Amino acid sequence: MAKGPKHEPEVTNLARYRQQKAEEARRRPPKAPKPKRPGESLLGSNPRAGLILVIVLVVLLALWLGPALL
């Protein structure tokens, strides 16, 4: 069965609890941003992203120019 959030029986004053949690968050150092992997292109890490983009563009052009040619 799925478990809910951890129960904290010592929480009786919600304002004080939130203040303590905010203070703990301020003490922790901020997370470092995830560095960009070398070699990752503008389209992301999917090696077929360029092919998918070209196919989408061809389909859009066919839908746009198709009725004009018929």
Secondary structure, DSSP 8 states (H G I E B T S, - for coil): ----S---TT---HHHHHHHHHHHHHHS---------TT-BTTBS-TTHHHHHHHHHHHHHHHHHHHHH-
